[in-house]
Amino acid sequence: MKFGIRTPSLTRSLAARTSPRRFIRQSLGLKAPRGYGWLTNPRRAAYNRIYSRTTVSAWSILGAVLRSLLGGRR
């Protein structure tokens, strides 16, 4: 299990957003409602919950630093 900052990957990020599988699931509505991960795959849901609580995105850190430099303005 990873702790700390997740290393960003632009290629994986782009691939996830432009994959045919995502397009098909989004357009056909083959998604389970939020929170159903515990019913569909409990092991993955537990892993993802722990992972998201023990790591932080590099993009969120960058955003927080920029917000503090700009004085909270957008």
VOGU-3710 file (C-alpha; in Angstrom, 3 decimals, decimal comma):
1> mkfgirtpsl> 0,000/0,000/0,000  1,295/3,430/-0,902  1,553/6,314/1,560  2,193/9,924/0,654  2,095/11,646/-2,717  0,821/9,830/-5,813  3,042/10,343/-8,850  1,010/11,819/-11,717  1,028/10,136/-15,118  -0,262/12,224/-17,992
11> trslaartsp> -0,422/9,245/-20,347  -2,573/7,197/-17,945  -4,772/10,193/-17,251  -5,346/10,796/-20,950  -5,883/7,092/-21,654  -8,532/6,823/-18,926  -10,461/9,807/-20,255  -10,410/8,728/-23,902  -10,840/4,954/-23,613  -13,539/3,239/-25,682
21> rrfirqslgl> -14,682/1,332/-22,594  -15,438/4,563/-20,733  -17,289/5,983/-23,728  -19,475/2,887/-24,013  -20,284/2,783/-20,302  -21,110/6,493/-20,189  -23,255/6,515/-23,326  -25,219/3,334/-22,551  -25,658/4,080/-18,854  -24,129/0,797/-17,652
31> kaprgygwlt> -22,939/2,257/-14,366  -23,937/1,304/-10,843  -25,000/4,155/-8,545  -22,474/5,745/-6,215  -21,660/3,590/-3,222  -22,497/0,278/-4,937  -18,821/-0,700/-5,099  -19,223/-2,513/-1,797  -21,826/-4,766/-3,450  -20,144/-5,283/-6,818
41> nprraaynri> -16,535/-5,775/-5,639  -15,981/-5,397/-1,869  -12,263/-6,168/-1,987  -11,541/-3,423/-4,536  -13,814/-0,985/-2,694  -11,918/-1,547/0,578  -8,553/-1,108/-1,150  -9,665/2,099/-2,887  -11,029/3,561/0,349  -7,756/2,978/2,205
51> ysrttvsaws> -5,650/4,148/-0,762  -7,570/7,404/-1,158  -7,210/8,186/2,563  -3,476/7,434/2,797  -2,309/9,199/-0,371  -2,635/12,682/-1,787  -2,578/13,858/-5,376  0,321/15,980/-6,582  -2,218/18,146/-8,432  -4,098/18,953/-5,213
61> ilgavlrsll> -0,856/20,023/-3,527  0,027/22,217/-6,501  -3,448/23,768/-6,443  -3,234/24,503/-2,717  0,175/26,163/-3,141  -1,071/28,304/-6,012  -4,220/29,313/-4,085  -2,119/30,372/-1,111  0,179/32,412/-3,372  -2,734/34,126/-5,078
71> ggrr> -4,437/34,912/-1,786  -7,458/32,674/-2,286  -8,650/34,428/-5,451  -9,587/32,533/-8,596
//
